[in-house]
């Protein structure tokens, strides 16, 4: 609770605080008949949600608190659906994404939670509802997470993983911003740093996601025969391959990888819970989570400025 309250009332120099204020004030006008209202930055559902919050007389600070509460409640829901105790899930999530998402990009945090819930649900109707809410209210691109579903039908081994990475490297040289611009609606990214080649800045996230994806694959070998666990593993692997594939466009690489990488904290929390009787594996996961958290603090200096 303290962490999410801090996320809601974070300092103004934190990422996107000023951007979300502009979005909230514009959405609060409720000018639904004006085309510019809908084509401006932000998903249509997000605009309607912000408008409804403003009708209640809540200011921007209260809006941020509500967004933070939604993120926290969805994390609790993930814990309940997956039957993984919240203490484990909170530990791994805080070690991975709390800094870069709840303290940064609020919509990405909520969309990522909804993607994980989409992965966990068995009935098609609830899968469709969840991914639709995620894409129309918080992040358009999150709908691409459906790619992991059919892929989970395929066997996972070192050959299939290697082929996927080789294909990703091969395709990375052909992907340009103009090819993916339609996936970034209402944006002004063209010519900015966000769409330039990531260069050396992608080495760390690729290495990190690659390491944890392979760690999850190695520790979950006994669960590979179950499709819903294969989905987790394939999603973690896709978080690496898509980062490689879109490495020439920084914003695309970050977003595409984020939706699939959202499952990593859940998979690690599951392994901590299931393998807590095996002290060596449990401590191994704890150690690498703490190491990852230290790297996040180091590379995101704005949190301790």
C-alpha positions as CSV (number, residue, x, y, z in Angstrom):
1,X,0.0,0.0,0.0
2,X,2.8,2.4,0.9
3,X,4.6,1.6,-2.4
4,X,1.5,2.3,-4.6
5,X,0.7,5.5,-2.6
6,X,4.3,6.7,-3.3
7,X,3.8,5.8,-6.9
8,X,0.7,8.0,-7.1
9,X,2.3,11.0,-5.5
10,X,5.8,10.6,-7.0
11,X,7.8,13.8,-7.7
12,X,7.1,15.8,-10.8
13,X,10.4,15.1,-12.4
14,X,9.6,11.4,-12.6
15,X,8.8,10.1,-16.1
16,X,5.6,11.1,-17.8
17,X,4.1,12.9,-14.8
18,X,3.6,16.1,-16.8
19,X,2.5,14.2,-19.9
20,X,-0.3,12.4,-18.0
21,X,-1.4,15.7,-16.5
22,X,-1.9,17.1,-20.0
23,X,-3.7,14.0,-21.1
24,X,-6.0,14.0,-18.0
25,X,-6.9,17.7,-18.4
26,X,-7.7,17.3,-22.1
27,X,-9.7,14.1,-21.5
28,X,-11.6,15.8,-18.7
29,X,-13.1,18.3,-21.2
30,X,-15.3,15.5,-22.5
31,X,-15.6,17.0,-26.0
32,X,-16.7,13.7,-27.6
33,X,-18.0,15.4,-30.7
34,X,-14.6,16.9,-31.6
35,X,-12.5,14.6,-33.8
36,X,-9.3,16.0,-32.3
37,X,-10.5,14.6,-28.9
38,X,-10.2,11.1,-30.2
39,X,-7.1,11.3,-32.3
40,X,-5.1,13.0,-29.6
41,X,-2.5,11.0,-27.6
42,X,-4.1,8.3,-25.5
43,X,-6.5,5.4,-26.1
44,X,-10.2,6.1,-26.3
45,X,-11.1,4.1,-23.3
46,X,-8.5,5.9,-21.3
47,X,-10.0,9.2,-22.2
48,X,-13.5,8.1,-21.2
49,X,-12.1,6.7,-17.9
50,X,-10.3,10.0,-17.2
51,X,-13.5,11.9,-18.1
52,X,-15.6,9.8,-15.7
53,X,-13.1,10.4,-12.9
54,X,-13.2,14.1,-13.5
55,X,-17.0,14.1,-13.3
56,X,-16.5,12.9,-9.7
57,X,-14.7,16.1,-9.0
58,X,-11.3,14.5,-8.6
59,X,-8.2,16.4,-9.5
60,X,-5.1,15.1,-11.2
61,X,-3.5,13.9,-8.0
62,X,-6.6,11.8,-7.2
63,X,-6.5,10.5,-10.8
64,X,-2.9,9.3,-10.3
65,X,-3.9,7.6,-7.0
66,X,-6.8,5.8,-8.7
67,X,-4.5,4.6,-11.5
68,X,-2.0,3.3,-8.9
69,X,-4.9,1.6,-7.0
70,X,-6.0,-0.2,-10.3
71,X,-2.4,-1.4,-10.8
72,X,-2.2,-2.7,-7.3
73,X,-5.6,-4.4,-7.4
74,X,-4.8,-6.1,-10.7
75,X,-1.6,-7.5,-9.2
76,X,-3.7,-8.9,-6.3
77,X,-6.0,-10.4,-8.9
78,X,-3.1,-12.1,-10.7
79,X,-2.0,-13.6,-7.4
80,X,-5.5,-15.0,-6.8
81,X,-6.1,-16.4,-10.3
82,X,-2.6,-18.0,-10.5
83,X,-2.8,-19.3,-6.8
84,X,0.7,-17.8,-6.2
85,X,0.8,-16.2,-2.8
86,X,1.0,-12.4,-3.1
87,X,4.2,-12.1,-1.0
88,X,6.1,-14.0,-3.6
89,X,4.5,-12.1,-6.5
90,X,5.1,-8.7,-4.9
91,X,8.8,-9.5,-4.2
92,X,9.4,-10.5,-7.9
93,X,7.3,-7.7,-9.4
94,X,8.9,-5.0,-7.2
95,X,12.3,-6.4,-8.1
96,X,11.5,-6.1,-11.9
97,X,8.9,-3.6,-12.9
98,X,7.7,-1.4,-10.1
99,X,10.3,1.3,-10.8
100,X,10.0,1.4,-14.5
101,X,6.2,1.1,-14.7
102,X,4.3,2.1,-11.6
103,X,6.8,4.9,-11.0
104,X,7.0,5.7,-14.7
105,X,4.5,4.6,-17.4
106,X,1.2,4.0,-15.6
107,X,-0.7,2.8,-18.7
108,X,2.0,0.3,-19.5
109,X,1.9,-1.1,-15.9
110,X,-1.9,-1.6,-16.1
111,X,-1.8,-3.0,-19.6
112,X,0.9,-5.5,-18.6
113,X,-1.1,-6.7,-15.7
114,X,-4.1,-7.2,-18.0
115,X,-1.9,-9.2,-20.4
116,X,-0.8,-11.5,-17.6
117,X,-4.5,-12.0,-16.6
118,X,-5.2,-12.7,-20.3
119,X,-2.6,-15.4,-20.2
120,X,-4.1,-16.9,-17.0
121,X,-7.7,-17.1,-18.2
122,X,-9.0,-20.3,-19.7
123,X,-12.3,-19.2,-21.2
124,X,-12.1,-17.5,-24.6
125,X,-14.8,-14.9,-23.7
126,X,-12.8,-13.6,-20.7
127,X,-9.6,-13.7,-22.7
128,X,-11.3,-11.5,-25.4
129,X,-12.7,-9.1,-22.8
130,X,-9.4,-8.7,-21.0
131,X,-7.2,-8.1,-24.0
132,X,-9.8,-5.7,-25.5
133,X,-9.9,-3.6,-22.3
134,X,-6.1,-3.6,-22.2
135,X,-5.7,-2.5,-25.8
136,X,-8.5,0.0,-26.0
137,X,-8.1,1.6,-22.6
138,X,-4.4,1.5,-21.8
139,X,-2.0,0.4,-24.6
140,X,-3.0,-0.3,-28.2
141,X,0.0,-2.5,-28.8
142,X,-0.8,-4.9,-25.9
143,X,-3.2,-6.8,-28.3
144,X,-0.1,-8.3,-29.8
145,X,0.3,-10.4,-26.8
146,X,-2.2,-12.8,-28.4
147,X,0.7,-14.0,-30.5
148,X,2.0,-16.0,-27.5
149,X,-1.2,-18.1,-27.4
150,X,-0.8,-20.1,-30.7
151,X,3.0,-20.3,-30.1
152,X,2.4,-22.1,-26.8
153,X,1.1,-25.1,-28.8
154,X,4.7,-25.7,-30.0
155,X,7.3,-27.7,-28.2
156,X,10.0,-25.8,-26.4
157,X,13.6,-27.0,-26.7
158,X,17.0,-25.5,-27.4
159,X,16.5,-25.9,-31.2
160,X,13.2,-24.0,-31.3
161,X,14.6,-21.3,-29.0
162,X,17.7,-20.9,-31.2
163,X,15.7,-20.8,-34.4
164,X,13.5,-18.0,-32.9
165,X,16.5,-15.9,-31.9
166,X,18.2,-16.5,-35.3
167,X,15.0,-15.4,-37.1
168,X,14.8,-12.3,-34.9
169,X,18.3,-11.2,-35.7
170,X,17.7,-11.8,-39.4
171,X,14.5,-9.7,-39.4
172,X,16.0,-6.9,-37.3
173,X,17.8,-5.5,-40.4
174,X,14.6,-5.1,-42.3
175,X,12.3,-3.5,-39.8
176,X,12.0,0.3,-40.1
177,X,9.9,2.9,-38.3
178,X,7.7,3.5,-41.4
179,X,6.7,-0.1,-41.3
180,X,5.6,0.0,-37.7
181,X,4.2,3.6,-37.6
182,X,0.7,2.3,-37.9
183,X,1.2,0.5,-34.6
184,X,2.0,3.7,-32.8
185,X,-1.2,5.8,-33.5
186,X,-1.5,9.5,-32.5
187,X,2.2,9.7,-31.9
188,X,4.9,12.3,-32.8
189,X,7.8,10.0,-32.6
190,X,9.1,10.4,-36.2
191,X,12.6,11.9,-36.1
192,X,12.9,11.6,-32.3
193,X,15.3,9.6,-30.2
194,X,12.5,7.2,-29.4
195,X,12.5,5.7,-32.9
196,X,16.2,5.6,-33.5
197,X,18.3,2.5,-33.3
198,X,18.8,1.6,-29.6
199,X,22.5,0.7,-30.1
200,X,24.3,-0.2,-27.0
201,X,21.3,0.6,-24.8
202,X,19.6,-2.6,-25.8
203,X,22.4,-4.8,-24.7
204,X,21.4,-4.7,-21.0
205,X,17.7,-5.4,-21.4
206,X,18.3,-8.1,-23.9
207,X,20.9,-9.8,-21.7
208,X,18.6,-9.4,-18.6
209,X,15.5,-10.7,-20.3
210,X,17.5,-13.4,-22.1
211,X,19.0,-14.6,-18.8
212,X,15.7,-14.8,-16.9
213,X,13.9,-16.4,-19.9
214,X,16.5,-19.2,-20.0
215,X,16.4,-19.5,-16.2
216,X,12.6,-19.9,-16.3
217,X,12.9,-22.4,-19.1
218,X,15.6,-24.4,-17.2
219,X,13.7,-24.4,-13.8
220,X,10.3,-25.1,-15.4
221,X,11.3,-28.1,-17.5
222,X,9.0,-30.4,-15.6
223,X,6.0,-28.1,-16.4
224,X,6.7,-27.8,-20.1
225,X,4.2,-30.6,-20.8
226,X,1.4,-28.3,-19.6
227,X,0.4,-25.7,-22.3
228,X,-0.4,-22.9,-19.8
229,X,3.1,-23.1,-18.4
230,X,4.6,-23.3,-21.9
231,X,2.7,-20.0,-22.6
232,X,4.7,-18.4,-19.7
233,X,8.0,-19.7,-21.1
234,X,7.3,-18.7,-24.7
235,X,6.2,-15.3,-23.5
236,X,9.4,-14.7,-21.6
237,X,11.4,-15.9,-24.7
238,X,9.4,-13.6,-26.9
239,X,10.3,-10.6,-24.7
240,X,13.9,-11.2,-25.8
241,X,13.3,-12.0,-29.5
242,X,11.0,-9.0,-30.1
243,X,13.5,-6.7,-28.4
244,X,16.1,-8.0,-30.9
245,X,13.8,-7.9,-33.8
246,X,12.7,-4.2,-33.2
247,X,16.1,-3.1,-32.0
248,X,16.3,-0.4,-34.7
249,X,13.3,1.4,-33.2
250,X,13.8,2.0,-29.5
251,X,10.2,2.7,-28.5
252,X,8.9,-0.3,-30.5
253,X,11.5,-2.6,-28.9
254,X,10.7,-1.4,-25.4
255,X,6.9,-1.7,-25.8
256,X,6.8,-5.0,-27.7
257,X,9.1,-6.6,-25.3
258,X,7.3,-5.3,-22.2
259,X,3.9,-7.0,-22.9
260,X,5.5,-10.4,-23.2
261,X,8.1,-9.8,-20.4
262,X,5.2,-9.0,-18.0
263,X,4.9,-12.7,-17.3
264,X,8.5,-13.0,-15.9
265,X,7.7,-11.9,-12.3
266,X,4.8,-14.3,-12.2
267,X,6.9,-17.2,-13.4
268,X,9.7,-16.5,-10.9
269,X,7.1,-16.1,-8.1
270,X,5.6,-19.4,-9.0
271,X,9.0,-21.1,-9.0
272,X,9.8,-19.5,-5.6
273,X,6.6,-20.8,-4.2
274,X,6.7,-24.3,-5.7
275,X,10.4,-24.8,-5.1
276,X,10.7,-23.2,-1.7
277,X,11.4,-26.7,-0.3
278,X,14.5,-26.8,-2.5
279,X,16.6,-24.2,-0.8
280,X,19.2,-23.9,-3.5
281,X,16.7,-22.9,-6.3
282,X,14.8,-20.6,-4.0
283,X,17.9,-18.7,-2.9
284,X,19.1,-18.6,-6.5
285,X,15.9,-16.8,-7.6
286,X,16.0,-14.4,-4.7
287,X,19.6,-13.6,-5.4
288,X,19.0,-12.8,-9.1
289,X,15.9,-10.8,-8.3
290,X,17.9,-8.6,-5.8
291,X,20.6,-8.3,-8.4
292,X,18.1,-7.2,-11.0
293,X,16.6,-4.6,-8.6
294,X,20.1,-3.2,-7.9
295,X,20.6,-2.8,-11.6
296,X,17.3,-1.0,-12.0
297,X,18.2,1.5,-9.3
298,X,21.6,2.0,-10.9
299,X,20.3,2.6,-14.4
300,X,17.3,4.7,-13.4
301,X,19.0,7.4,-11.4
302,X,15.9,9.6,-11.3
303,X,14.5,7.6,-8.4
304,X,17.4,8.6,-6.1
305,X,18.1,12.1,-7.6
